[in-house]
C-alpha cells in the first residue's frame, strides 16, 4: 500500500478511535444512534446512510437517515418523524425476507457490500429507484453491516450509501478497508448501544418500582390516595421556578438535569416509610375509630339511657295509677326534657368525633362534663358514659390522632430515612434520603424527625416541605376536612412563613411566580380555584 494510502487508513483509524471514545461517553440514546451513523459516514467517506433497529416483533425499523448531498435528514435529534414502515424479517407464510438487503444482513448475519445497486441481483431496490426518481439522486454503492452485540444478538443494521473518492468526490464502491472499519465500528456501537439500553431499561425499572411503592402507599389509605403522586408535581414546579429566578436570595440556586432527576426521585419516595405505618392509624377517620368506630358504642349507651328514662317515666305513671292519684305535674315534660338533652349530647359527641382543625376549649370541657353521666351495663354495674380513653380521644384538638398515634405517623419519616439510607444509591442520587427525609422539618428547628433548622437543610428539602403542606391543604380526600380553596391554603402558608415553619424565600417564589396556578389547573376542583391576593401574601 502506498504511503498516501497508509496515511489515509491511519487517519480513518484515528477517526474510528475518536468515534469510539465519543460513543462511550454518550448517555442519550437518540444522540448515540446519530453519532454511530455520522461516525460511520466519516470513516468511510459515505454521502449517506441509515441506521435500523431490530424489533421484538421481528421487524427492522429505520431510526435515523442522512444524505448530505440532498441535505436530507430524519430521525435522531432532527425531530423529523421517519414515515417509512418497518420492514418484516419474515413474510406472512414464515418465509425469510431475503429480498431486502437490510433484512438479509440480519438473517444471514453477514455484511453485504454492493458496488452498484442498479446492477445487483437478488435484492429488491424498487423503493430506492423510486426515491432516486423523485429526487434526481443516484443510489449506487451500498454497505450494509449487521450490528451484533457481545451476547451474539443482532440488534440493528448500519447501512452506508455512496462511498466518495476523497480527492475527486466520485462515487465509488466501498473498499475492503472501509468495510472492515465499518464492521469494527458496528461491533463497538452494538455493544455500546446494548449497554445504553440496558442502563435505560434498569432506569425505567427503577422508576417503575418507585412509582409502584408510592402508588401502593396511596392505595393503602383511601384518605391520602394520590398524595405520593401529587407531591412530586408541586415539588418540581417550585424547583423549576427557583432555578429560573434571577434575583433575591435564591438567584444562585440552579439545578442540572441530574439534580432535577434526583429531586423528583426523592419526591416520589418521600413517604415510603408509611409502608410500615399501621393502617388503622393511617385510616383513622374519626377520633374514636380503632378497628371500628367506637362512637357506635356511645350511641348504644345513649339508647340505654333513653330506655332507662322511659322506664322511669312509665314506672312513675304506674305508681300513680296504683295509688289512685293523678301523675305528678310536669312528669311528662321532665321526661321529654331528658330525651332532648340526651339527643343533644349524642349529636354533639358525634360532631366532635369528626376530626377538625381546631377544637375549642369549651367543647373539650363539655365532653368532660358529659363523661360524668353514668349508665348501667348488662351486669347491673354503674359505668361512666365515656371511658377515660374515649374522653382523651374525643378531646383531640386537631385532626383525629392522639399523641401516641401522631408519634406513630411521625415515625414514618424516620422509617423513610432509614430505608433510603440503606439503599446503595449511585453518586447522582446520593442526596435522595436527605431530600425525602426533610419534608416535615421546620425552619425554626421545631419539626421532625431530626429537628433541623433552615441552615441545616438543603434548598431541595425546603422545597419538598412546602410541596407536602400545600398538597395536604388542598387535598380533597382527608377524613377530617374538605380541600381548601387556593386563597385560604396560601394564607395558611403565609402564616407558616411568619411562624418559621416554611422557607420564606421559597414561599415568595411560590406565590410571586404563581407556581400554584399550574398545579391548581390540573388537580383542584373549580370550586377550590378562587382569587388570590398575592400582594397581601407577600407583605
C-alpha positions as CSV (number, residue, x, y, z in Angstrom):
1,X,0.0,0.0,0.0
2,X,1.3,3.4,-0.9
3,X,2.3,6.0,1.7
4,X,-0.8,8.1,0.9
5,X,-3.0,5.1,1.3
6,X,-1.4,4.3,4.7
7,X,-1.8,7.8,5.8
8,X,-5.5,7.7,4.8
9,X,-6.0,4.4,6.6
10,X,-4.3,5.7,9.7
11,X,-6.4,8.9,9.6
12,X,-9.6,6.8,9.3
13,X,-8.5,4.5,12.2
14,X,-7.9,7.6,14.3
15,X,-11.4,8.7,13.4
16,X,-12.7,5.3,14.4
17,X,-11.0,5.7,17.8
18,X,-12.4,9.2,18.3
19,X,-15.9,7.9,17.5
20,X,-15.5,5.0,19.9
21,X,-14.5,7.4,22.7
22,X,-17.4,9.6,21.9
23,X,-19.8,6.7,21.9
24,X,-18.7,5.5,25.3
25,X,-19.5,8.9,26.9
26,X,-22.9,9.5,25.3
27,X,-25.8,8.9,27.6
28,X,-28.7,9.9,25.3
29,X,-29.9,7.1,23.1
30,X,-31.1,9.3,20.3
31,X,-27.8,11.2,20.1
32,X,-25.9,7.8,20.4
33,X,-27.7,6.5,17.3
34,X,-26.8,9.7,15.5
35,X,-23.2,9.5,16.5
36,X,-22.9,5.9,15.3
37,X,-24.2,6.8,11.8
38,X,-22.3,10.0,11.5
39,X,-19.1,8.3,12.7
40,X,-19.6,5.5,10.2
41,X,-20.1,8.0,7.4
42,X,-17.0,9.9,8.4
43,X,-14.6,6.9,8.4
44,X,-16.0,5.5,5.1
45,X,-16.5,8.9,3.4
46,X,-20.1,8.0,2.6
47,X,-22.5,10.5,1.3
48,X,-25.5,9.0,3.1
49,X,-26.6,6.2,5.4
50,X,-29.3,4.9,7.7
51,X,-29.4,3.0,11.0
52,X,-32.0,0.4,11.7
53,X,-33.0,-1.3,14.9
54,X,-34.3,-4.9,15.2
55,X,-37.6,-5.0,16.9
56,X,-39.2,-7.7,19.2
57,X,-42.0,-8.2,16.6
58,X,-39.4,-9.5,14.1
59,X,-39.2,-6.3,12.0
60,X,-36.5,-3.9,11.3
61,X,-37.3,-0.2,11.9
62,X,-35.3,2.8,10.5
63,X,-34.2,5.0,13.4
64,X,-32.2,7.6,11.6
65,X,-31.3,8.6,8.0
66,X,-28.9,11.1,6.5
67,X,-27.9,12.1,2.9
68,X,-25.5,15.0,2.8
69,X,-25.7,16.0,-0.8
70,X,-29.5,16.2,-0.6
71,X,-29.5,17.9,2.8
72,X,-31.9,15.1,3.8
73,X,-32.1,14.2,7.4
74,X,-34.8,12.4,9.5
75,X,-34.8,10.8,13.0
76,X,-32.2,11.3,15.7
77,X,-32.0,14.8,17.0
78,X,-33.7,16.3,14.0
79,X,-37.1,15.9,15.4
80,X,-38.3,14.8,12.0
81,X,-40.5,11.7,12.1
82,X,-39.5,8.9,9.8
83,X,-42.6,7.8,7.9
84,X,-41.3,4.6,6.4
85,X,-42.9,1.4,7.7
86,X,-40.9,-1.2,9.5
87,X,-39.5,-4.0,7.3
88,X,-40.6,-7.5,8.2
89,X,-37.8,-10.1,8.6
90,X,-40.3,-12.8,7.6
91,X,-43.2,-13.0,5.2
92,X,-46.8,-13.8,6.4
93,X,-46.1,-17.5,5.5
94,X,-43.0,-17.6,7.7
95,X,-40.6,-17.4,4.8
96,X,-37.4,-15.3,5.5
97,X,-37.3,-12.0,3.7
98,X,-34.1,-12.3,1.6
99,X,-35.2,-9.7,-1.0
100,X,-34.4,-6.7,1.2
101,X,-30.7,-6.1,1.7
102,X,-31.2,-4.9,5.3
103,X,-33.2,-8.0,6.4
104,X,-30.8,-10.3,4.6
105,X,-27.9,-8.9,6.5
106,X,-29.8,-9.7,9.7
107,X,-31.0,-13.1,8.7
108,X,-27.6,-14.3,7.4
109,X,-25.5,-12.3,9.9
110,X,-23.2,-11.0,7.3
111,X,-22.0,-7.8,5.7
112,X,-23.3,-7.1,2.2
113,X,-21.2,-4.9,0.1
114,X,-22.9,-3.8,-3.2
115,X,-20.8,-1.8,-5.7
116,X,-23.9,-0.7,-7.7
117,X,-27.5,-1.2,-6.6
118,X,-28.8,-0.9,-10.2
119,X,-26.7,-3.9,-11.2
120,X,-27.3,-6.0,-8.1
121,X,-29.2,-9.3,-8.4
122,X,-31.4,-10.9,-5.8
123,X,-32.4,-7.7,-4.0
124,X,-35.5,-5.6,-4.4
125,X,-34.4,-2.0,-4.8
126,X,-37.7,-0.7,-6.0
127,X,-38.0,1.8,-3.2
128,X,-34.5,3.0,-3.8
129,X,-35.2,3.6,-7.5
130,X,-38.4,5.4,-6.7
131,X,-36.6,7.7,-4.3
132,X,-33.9,8.4,-6.9
133,X,-36.6,9.1,-9.5
134,X,-38.3,11.7,-7.2
135,X,-35.1,13.4,-6.1
136,X,-32.7,13.0,-9.1
137,X,-30.3,11.2,-6.9
138,X,-28.3,8.1,-7.9
139,X,-28.0,5.5,-5.2
140,X,-25.0,3.4,-6.2
141,X,-22.8,1.7,-3.7
142,X,-24.3,0.2,-0.5
143,X,-22.5,-1.2,2.5
144,X,-24.9,-3.0,4.9
145,X,-23.4,-4.2,8.2
146,X,-25.3,-6.1,10.9
147,X,-24.7,-4.8,14.5
148,X,-24.0,-7.8,16.8
149,X,-23.5,-7.2,20.5
150,X,-21.3,-9.1,23.0
151,X,-24.2,-11.6,23.6
152,X,-24.3,-12.5,19.9
153,X,-27.6,-10.8,19.3
154,X,-28.1,-8.7,16.2
155,X,-29.7,-5.5,17.5
156,X,-29.5,-3.3,14.4
157,X,-28.1,-2.7,11.0
158,X,-25.8,0.1,9.8
159,X,-26.3,0.9,6.1
160,X,-24.0,3.3,4.3
161,X,-24.7,4.8,0.9
162,X,-22.4,6.1,-1.9
163,X,-18.8,6.0,-0.9
164,X,-16.9,9.0,-2.3
165,X,-13.4,9.3,-3.6
166,X,-11.7,11.8,-1.2
167,X,-9.9,13.6,-4.0
168,X,-12.4,13.7,-6.8
169,X,-15.7,13.2,-5.0
170,X,-16.6,10.5,-7.5
171,X,-19.0,7.8,-6.2
172,X,-17.0,4.5,-5.8
173,X,-17.6,1.1,-4.3
174,X,-16.9,0.7,-0.6
175,X,-13.3,-0.7,-0.3
176,X,-12.4,-3.7,1.8
177,X,-10.7,-1.3,4.3
178,X,-13.8,0.8,4.6
179,X,-15.8,-2.4,5.1
180,X,-13.5,-3.6,7.9
181,X,-13.6,-0.2,9.6
182,X,-17.4,-0.1,9.4
183,X,-17.7,-3.6,10.8
184,X,-15.4,-2.6,13.7
185,X,-17.5,0.4,14.4
186,X,-20.7,-1.6,14.1
187,X,-19.5,-4.1,16.6
188,X,-18.3,-1.5,19.1
189,X,-21.5,0.5,18.6
190,X,-23.7,-2.6,19.1
191,X,-22.1,-3.2,22.5
192,X,-22.3,0.5,23.5
193,X,-25.9,0.6,22.4
194,X,-26.8,-2.5,24.2
195,X,-25.2,-1.2,27.4
196,X,-27.0,2.1,27.0
197,X,-30.3,0.3,26.5
198,X,-29.6,-1.9,29.5
199,X,-29.0,1.2,31.6
200,X,-32.2,2.8,30.2
201,X,-34.1,-0.4,31.0
202,X,-32.7,-0.5,34.5
203,X,-33.6,3.1,35.0
204,X,-37.1,2.5,33.7
205,X,-37.4,-0.5,36.1
206,X,-36.1,1.6,39.0
207,X,-38.6,4.4,38.3
208,X,-41.4,1.9,37.9
209,X,-40.6,0.3,41.2
210,X,-40.5,3.7,42.9
211,X,-43.9,4.7,41.5
212,X,-45.2,1.2,42.4
213,X,-44.2,1.8,46.0
214,X,-45.7,5.3,46.0
215,X,-49.0,4.1,44.5
216,X,-49.1,1.2,47.0
217,X,-48.9,3.7,49.8
218,X,-51.6,5.9,48.3
219,X,-53.8,2.8,47.8
220,X,-53.2,1.8,51.4
221,X,-55.4,4.6,52.6
222,X,-58.5,6.0,50.9
223,X,-57.9,9.2,52.8
224,X,-54.5,10.1,51.4
225,X,-54.8,8.5,48.0
226,X,-52.9,10.4,45.4
227,X,-50.6,12.3,47.9
228,X,-47.5,10.5,46.8
229,X,-48.3,11.2,43.2
230,X,-49.2,14.9,43.7
231,X,-46.3,16.0,45.9
232,X,-43.7,15.4,43.1
233,X,-45.7,17.6,40.8
234,X,-45.6,20.5,43.2
235,X,-42.0,19.9,44.1
236,X,-40.8,20.0,40.5
237,X,-42.9,23.1,39.7
238,X,-41.4,25.0,42.6
239,X,-37.9,23.7,42.0
240,X,-38.0,24.9,38.4
241,X,-39.3,28.3,39.4
242,X,-36.5,28.6,41.9
243,X,-34.0,27.6,39.3
244,X,-35.2,30.3,36.9
245,X,-35.3,33.1,39.5
246,X,-32.7,35.8,38.7
247,X,-33.0,37.9,41.8
248,X,-33.3,37.6,45.6
249,X,-31.7,35.2,48.0
250,X,-32.1,32.2,45.7
251,X,-30.8,33.8,42.5
252,X,-27.7,31.5,42.6
253,X,-29.8,28.3,43.1
254,X,-29.6,26.1,40.0
255,X,-30.5,22.6,39.0
256,X,-28.8,20.3,36.5
257,X,-30.7,17.6,34.7
258,X,-29.3,15.1,37.1
259,X,-30.2,17.4,40.0
260,X,-33.8,17.5,38.8
261,X,-33.9,13.8,38.5
262,X,-32.6,13.3,42.0
263,X,-35.1,15.6,43.5
264,X,-38.0,14.0,41.6
265,X,-37.0,10.6,42.8
266,X,-36.8,11.9,46.4
267,X,-40.3,13.4,46.0
268,X,-41.7,10.1,44.8
269,X,-40.1,8.4,47.8
270,X,-40.8,11.0,50.5
271,X,-43.5,8.9,52.2
272,X,-42.1,5.4,51.6
273,X,-41.8,4.9,55.3
274,X,-45.6,4.8,55.5
275,X,-45.4,1.3,54.2
276,X,-44.7,0.3,57.8
277,X,-47.3,2.6,59.4
278,X,-50.3,0.6,60.7
279,X,-53.4,1.0,58.5
280,X,-55.7,1.7,61.5
281,X,-53.6,4.8,62.2
282,X,-53.3,5.9,58.6
283,X,-57.0,5.4,58.1
284,X,-58.2,6.8,61.4
285,X,-61.1,8.8,60.0
286,X,-62.7,9.7,63.4
287,X,-61.3,10.2,66.9
288,X,-62.9,7.1,68.3
289,X,-62.0,4.8,65.5
290,X,-59.9,1.8,66.2
291,X,-60.8,-1.4,64.3
292,X,-64.3,0.1,64.3
293,X,-65.7,3.5,65.2
294,X,-66.4,3.4,69.0
295,X,-69.0,6.2,68.6
296,X,-71.4,3.3,67.9
297,X,-70.8,2.0,71.4
298,X,-71.5,5.5,72.7
299,X,-74.7,5.5,70.7
300,X,-75.7,2.2,72.3
301,X,-75.2,3.7,75.7
302,X,-77.4,6.6,74.9
303,X,-80.1,4.2,73.7
304,X,-79.9,2.5,77.1
305,X,-80.2,5.9,78.8
306,X,-83.3,6.7,76.7
307,X,-84.7,3.3,77.7
308,X,-84.0,3.9,81.3
309,X,-85.6,7.4,81.1
310,X,-88.7,5.8,79.5
311,X,-88.8,3.1,82.2
312,X,-88.6,5.8,84.9
313,X,-91.4,7.7,83.4
314,X,-93.6,4.7,82.9
315,X,-92.9,3.5,86.5
316,X,-93.9,6.9,87.9
317,X,-97.2,6.8,86.0
318,X,-97.9,3.2,87.1
319,X,-97.3,4.1,90.7
320,X,-99.8,7.0,90.4
321,X,-102.4,4.7,88.8
322,X,-101.9,2.1,91.6
323,X,-102.2,4.8,94.3
324,X,-105.3,6.2,92.5
325,X,-103.7,9.6,92.2
326,X,-103.1,11.7,89.1
327,X,-99.5,11.7,87.7
328,X,-97.2,14.3,89.0
329,X,-97.4,17.7,87.3
330,X,-94.6,18.1,84.8
331,X,-93.6,14.5,84.8
332,X,-94.1,14.1,81.0
333,X,-92.3,17.4,80.5
334,X,-89.3,16.2,82.6
335,X,-89.2,13.0,80.5
336,X,-89.2,15.0,77.2
337,X,-86.5,17.4,78.5
338,X,-84.4,14.4,79.4
339,X,-84.8,12.9,75.9
340,X,-83.9,16.2,74.3
341,X,-80.9,16.6,76.5
342,X,-79.7,13.1,75.6
343,X,-80.2,13.7,71.9
344,X,-78.4,17.0,72.0
345,X,-75.4,15.4,73.8
346,X,-75.3,12.4,71.4
347,X,-75.4,14.7,68.4
348,X,-72.6,16.8,70.0
349,X,-70.4,13.8,70.6
350,X,-70.9,12.6,67.0
351,X,-70.0,16.0,65.8
352,X,-66.7,16.3,67.8
353,X,-65.9,12.7,66.9
354,X,-65.2,14.0,63.4
355,X,-61.7,15.5,63.3
356,X,-61.5,19.2,63.0
357,X,-58.6,21.6,62.5
358,X,-59.2,23.2,65.9
359,X,-61.4,22.2,68.8
360,X,-62.3,25.0,71.3
361,X,-61.6,24.5,75.0
362,X,-65.3,24.9,75.8
363,X,-66.1,21.9,73.6
364,X,-63.5,19.9,75.4
365,X,-64.9,20.9,78.8
366,X,-68.4,19.8,77.6
367,X,-67.0,16.4,76.7
368,X,-65.6,16.0,80.2
369,X,-68.9,17.1,81.7
370,X,-70.9,14.6,79.6
371,X,-68.4,11.9,80.6
372,X,-69.6,12.3,84.2
373,X,-73.1,10.9,83.3
374,X,-73.5,7.3,84.2
375,X,-75.3,4.3,82.8
376,X,-76.0,0.7,84.0
377,X,-74.4,-2.1,81.9
378,X,-75.7,-5.6,81.4
379,X,-74.3,-6.8,84.6
380,X,-76.1,-4.2,86.6
381,X,-72.9,-2.2,87.3
382,X,-72.8,1.6,87.1
383,X,-70.4,2.8,84.4
384,X,-69.3,6.3,83.3
385,X,-70.9,7.2,80.0
386,X,-67.4,7.8,78.5
387,X,-64.2,6.0,79.4
388,X,-61.0,7.9,80.1
389,X,-59.6,6.8,76.8
390,X,-62.8,7.9,74.9
391,X,-62.6,11.3,76.6
392,X,-59.0,11.6,75.7
393,X,-59.6,10.8,72.1
394,X,-62.7,12.9,71.7
395,X,-60.8,15.9,73.1
396,X,-58.1,15.7,70.4
397,X,-57.7,19.3,69.5
398,X,-56.7,18.9,65.9
399,X,-57.4,16.1,63.5
400,X,-58.2,12.6,64.6
401,X,-54.9,11.3,66.0
402,X,-53.9,11.3,69.7
403,X,-50.3,12.0,70.7
404,X,-49.3,8.3,70.6
405,X,-50.8,7.9,67.1
406,X,-49.2,11.1,66.0
407,X,-45.9,9.7,67.1
408,X,-46.5,6.5,65.0
409,X,-47.3,8.7,62.0
410,X,-44.2,10.9,62.7
411,X,-42.1,7.7,62.7
412,X,-42.8,7.3,59.0
413,X,-40.1,9.9,58.4
414,X,-37.6,8.0,60.4
415,X,-38.6,4.9,58.6
416,X,-38.2,6.7,55.3
417,X,-34.7,7.9,56.2
418,X,-33.7,4.5,57.5
419,X,-35.0,2.7,54.4
420,X,-33.4,5.2,51.9
421,X,-30.1,5.4,53.7
422,X,-29.7,1.6,53.4
423,X,-30.1,1.7,49.6
424,X,-26.9,1.8,47.5
425,X,-27.9,4.8,45.5
426,X,-25.4,5.8,42.8
427,X,-23.5,9.1,43.1
428,X,-26.0,11.2,41.2
429,X,-28.8,10.1,43.6
430,X,-26.8,10.3,46.9
431,X,-29.0,13.1,48.3
432,X,-32.3,11.3,47.9
433,X,-32.5,10.3,51.6
434,X,-31.7,13.9,52.8
435,X,-34.3,15.5,50.5
436,X,-37.0,13.0,51.2
437,X,-36.4,12.9,54.9
438,X,-36.7,16.7,55.4
439,X,-40.3,17.3,54.3
440,X,-41.6,17.6,57.9
441,X,-38.7,19.8,59.2
442,X,-39.3,23.4,60.1
443,X,-37.1,26.4,59.5
444,X,-37.1,27.1,63.3
445,X,-35.9,23.6,64.2
446,X,-39.3,22.6,65.7
447,X,-40.1,20.0,63.0
448,X,-39.4,16.3,62.9
449,X,-37.7,13.8,62.6
450,X,-34.3,15.4,63.2
451,X,-35.3,18.9,64.3
452,X,-33.2,20.5,61.6
453,X,-33.1,24.3,61.2
454,X,-33.2,26.1,57.9
455,X,-29.4,26.4,57.7
456,X,-29.1,22.7,58.1
457,X,-31.4,21.9,55.3
458,X,-30.8,21.9,51.5
459,X,-33.0,24.1,49.3
460,X,-34.4,20.9,47.8
461,X,-35.6,19.6,51.2
462,X,-37.2,23.0,52.0
463,X,-39.0,22.9,48.6
464,X,-40.4,19.5,49.5
465,X,-41.6,20.8,52.9
466,X,-43.8,23.4,51.1
467,X,-45.0,20.9,48.5
468,X,-46.1,18.4,51.2
469,X,-48.0,21.1,53.1
470,X,-49.7,22.7,50.1
471,X,-50.8,19.3,48.8
472,X,-52.3,18.4,52.2
473,X,-54.1,21.7,52.5
474,X,-55.7,21.4,49.1
475,X,-56.3,17.7,49.2
476,X,-60.0,16.7,48.9
477,X,-59.5,13.2,50.4
478,X,-58.6,13.9,54.0
479,X,-61.0,12.4,56.6
480,X,-61.4,15.5,58.7
481,X,-61.7,18.3,56.2
482,X,-62.6,19.3,52.7
483,X,-60.0,20.5,50.2
484,X,-59.3,24.2,51.0
485,X,-59.5,26.9,48.4
486,X,-56.4,28.4,46.9
487,X,-56.7,31.7,48.8
488,X,-57.1,30.0,52.2
489,X,-54.3,27.5,51.5
490,X,-51.9,30.2,50.6
491,X,-53.0,32.4,53.5
492,X,-52.2,29.4,55.9
493,X,-48.8,29.0,54.2
494,X,-48.2,32.7,54.7
495,X,-48.8,32.3,58.5
496,X,-46.4,29.4,58.4
497,X,-43.9,31.5,56.8
498,X,-44.1,34.2,59.5
499,X,-44.1,31.5,62.2
500,X,-40.8,30.0,61.0
501,X,-42.4,26.8,59.7
502,X,-41.6,27.1,56.0
503,X,-38.8,28.8,54.0
504,X,-39.8,32.5,53.4
505,X,-37.8,32.9,50.2
506,X,-39.3,29.8,48.5
507,X,-42.8,30.8,49.6
508,X,-42.3,34.2,48.0
509,X,-41.3,32.4,44.7
510,X,-44.3,30.1,45.0
511,X,-46.7,33.0,45.3
512,X,-44.9,35.7,43.4
513,X,-44.4,33.5,40.3
514,X,-47.8,31.9,40.7
515,X,-46.4,28.4,40.8
516,X,-49.6,27.2,42.3
517,X,-51.7,28.1,39.2
518,X,-50.4,25.2,37.0
519,X,-50.9,22.7,39.8
520,X,-54.4,24.0,40.6
521,X,-55.5,23.9,37.0
522,X,-54.7,20.2,36.9
523,X,-55.5,18.9,40.4
524,X,-58.0,21.2,42.1
525,X,-61.8,21.4,41.5
526,X,-63.2,24.6,40.0
527,X,-64.7,25.4,43.4
528,X,-61.3,25.5,45.0
529,X,-59.8,27.9,42.5
530,X,-60.6,31.4,43.6
531,X,-59.0,34.9,43.6
532,X,-55.6,35.1,45.3
533,X,-54.4,38.4,46.7
534,X,-50.6,37.9,46.1
535,X,-49.7,41.4,47.2
536,X,-51.0,40.8,50.7
537,X,-49.4,37.4,51.0
538,X,-46.0,38.8,50.1
539,X,-46.0,41.6,52.7
